Amino acid sequence: MQKDGLVTMNPDDRTWVEQGNTIGKVGMTGYTTGPHLHFEVQKDTNANGDYTDDYPHGRVDPFGWKFPFLPDPWPAYTWTDIGGTHTGTASSYLWLDPLPKYSAYTGNDPVDIPLNNKVVSVPSVEYFKGITTQIIEYSQPSLRSYYENLKYVPHTSMLVNIIDHFGNTVDYLPEPAGITIKLEDINLSGIILESLKIYYFHETNGTWIALNTIYDAVTNSLTAQTNHFSRIAVFGEKVNTDYPTTHAVLDGTLSNGWYTNYPQLTLSADNSNGNDVASTFYSIFDENSWEVYTEPLIIEREGIFPVYYRSIDTTGNLESTKEILIKVDTQGKWKKSLHVRNTGFLIQN
């Protein structure tokens, strides 16, 4: 998260926000490995106006439970601790705009299920005596779940749920279903068009697997067939996979490897592949909390601590995290050795 624009910096603060309020700013183009927004929604389960007695069982997902044919495990989970007996709370979809989705039943005839720029063509499935197929617009895949040389194509992610007439989840069909995804008005810059493929997510392995995909340049669409159903998305190979290079310079007074004043950190980045550097980020001590670097900064911190830094270019190539170790002692409190007096030691074999 960026410090600029946060509604609060104190995790103990309770700040009311209204519709349309900006609650914070994020960076690194939404990559979850960089600065990102953490927030939770908690329900006042006993309606007493006090949210402190609803933790953690009052936690809910503001997007609701997305698998309509499977039970949400959280409301069924019960435990007892020092605060008493608790039961998880059911989640509801809390946003004004409904989550795009579409369902259709397949009996003896095949059916096409459209959803915005996506179409799932389900064949006649006599083995299951009819199935219900639901497709839901889904979120951008996590960067960690696919190879670094790939780039996700926006507005292509969806979740496909198939249920038989007994209510059982169907992960595999004996006859493949067709998938068509149109790429009109989608930014494909930085992607090799010939490498575009439709992928499905392998739940067990936690990886994306490419399907045999046909790209139609006339209709600007992709088609593929699959027997497996879970999450679906389109990826393509990046035109450039060279990452930016960030350089760190520290200025200050050194004595035996220690800065005796607060040092100044200057970061600069360049990219050999010709792409512009979009942003540079740094983190002091904690690699999970990043800030956007805009100008040289004075590091007012005592002791020994790491500073992490990295950059990202305009095509989404994210540099691996770099680290420097800094030792600061402006008050002469840090010593190479300790003098221990009036102390006895007990040594046991």
Secondary structure as UniProt FT lines:
FT   TURN            4..5
FT   TURN            11..12
FT   TURN            19..20
FT   HELIX           28..30
FT   TURN            32..33
FT   STRAND          41..42
FT   TURN            45..46
FT   HELIX           51..54
FT   TURN            55..58
FT   STRAND          59..60
FT   TURN            68..69
FT   TURN            73..76
FT   STRAND          78..81
FT   TURN            82..83
FT   STRAND          84..87
FT   STRAND          101..106
FT   STRAND          111..115
FT   TURN            116..117
FT   STRAND          118..122
FT   TURN            126..129
FT   STRAND          131..137
FT   HELIX           143..145
FT   TURN            148..149
FT   STRAND          150..152
FT   TURN            154..155
FT   STRAND          158..164
FT   TURN            165..166
FT   STRAND          172..182
FT   TURN            184..185
FT   TURN            189..190
FT   HELIX           193..195
FT   STRAND          197..202
FT   TURN            203..206
FT   STRAND          207..210
FT   STRAND          213..216
FT   TURN            217..220
FT   STRAND          221..228
FT   STRAND          231..238
FT   STRAND          245..251
FT   STRAND          254..255
FT   TURN            256..257
FT   STRAND          258..259
FT   STRAND          264..270
FT   TURN            272..273
FT   STRAND          277..284
FT   TURN            287..288
FT   STRAND          291..292
FT   STRAND          297..298
FT   STRAND          303..313
FT   TURN            314..315
FT   STRAND          322..328
//
